[in-house]
Amino acid sequence: MSRSDAAVTSIPANAENRYEVTRADLPLSCPLPGMALWNSHPRVYLPIIEDGGESVCPYCGAHYVLGD
C-alpha cells in the first residue's frame, strides 16, 4: 500500500505479520503512516535494501517486503 492509499484508508496497526511496501513508502517506518498509533509502539524507521529487500520491526516483529 502506498502512502497515498494509506492517507485514504486507515490500516489497523500490528494487524498483520507481513506487509508488502513499495518505493513510495520509503523511508520505511513501523507502524506505517496510515496505521492507527493509539494501540501500537512508537514509530521506528527501518533499514531496507531497495532491490527486493526485507526488514523486521524490532518492537512488533512485523515483516516488511519491498515489492515493485
C-alpha positions as CSV (number, residue, x, y, z in Angstrom):
1,M,0.0,0.0,0.0
2,S,1.5,3.4,-1.0
3,R,1.4,6.5,1.2
4,S,-1.4,8.0,-1.0
5,D,-3.5,4.9,-0.4
6,A,-2.7,4.9,3.3
7,A,-3.9,8.5,3.6
8,V,-7.3,7.4,2.3
9,T,-7.6,4.0,4.1
10,S,-6.7,3.5,7.7
11,I,-4.7,0.4,8.4
12,P,-5.0,-1.3,11.8
13,A,-1.6,-1.3,13.5
14,N,0.0,-4.6,14.1
15,A,-2.9,-6.5,12.4
16,E,-0.7,-8.5,10.1
17,N,2.8,-10.0,10.4
18,R,3.7,-9.4,6.8
19,Y,3.3,-6.1,4.8
20,E,4.3,-5.5,1.2
21,V,5.6,-2.0,0.7
22,T,6.7,0.0,-2.4
23,R,9.3,2.6,-3.0
24,A,6.6,5.2,-2.4
25,D,6.5,4.0,1.2
26,L,10.2,4.9,1.8
27,P,11.7,5.8,4.1
28,L,10.1,2.8,5.8
29,S,8.7,3.1,9.3
30,C,6.7,0.9,11.6
31,P,3.9,1.5,12.1
32,L,3.2,2.7,8.6
33,P,1.9,6.3,8.3
34,G,-1.7,5.1,7.7
35,M,-1.8,2.9,10.8
36,A,-3.6,3.9,13.9
37,L,-1.0,4.7,16.5
38,W,-3.1,4.6,19.7
39,N,-2.6,0.8,20.1
40,S,0.9,0.5,18.7
41,H,4.5,1.1,19.7
42,P,6.5,4.3,19.0
43,R,7.3,4.9,15.3
44,V,10.7,3.5,14.3
45,Y,12.4,3.8,11.0
46,L,13.6,0.5,9.5
47,P,16.5,0.0,7.0
48,I,15.6,-1.8,3.8
49,I,17.5,-2.6,0.7
50,E,15.8,-1.1,-2.4
51,D,16.2,-4.3,-4.5
52,G,13.7,-6.8,-3.1
53,G,14.8,-6.1,0.4
54,E,13.1,-7.1,3.6
55,S,13.1,-5.7,7.1
56,V,11.7,-6.8,10.5
57,C,10.4,-4.4,13.2
58,P,12.3,-4.9,16.5
59,Y,9.2,-4.0,18.5
60,C,6.3,-6.0,17.0
61,G,8.1,-8.4,14.6
62,A,6.2,-7.1,11.6
63,H,7.9,-8.3,8.4
64,Y,8.2,-5.7,5.6
65,V,8.9,-6.8,2.0
66,L,9.8,-4.3,-0.7
67,G,7.8,-5.0,-3.9
68,D,7.8,-3.3,-7.3
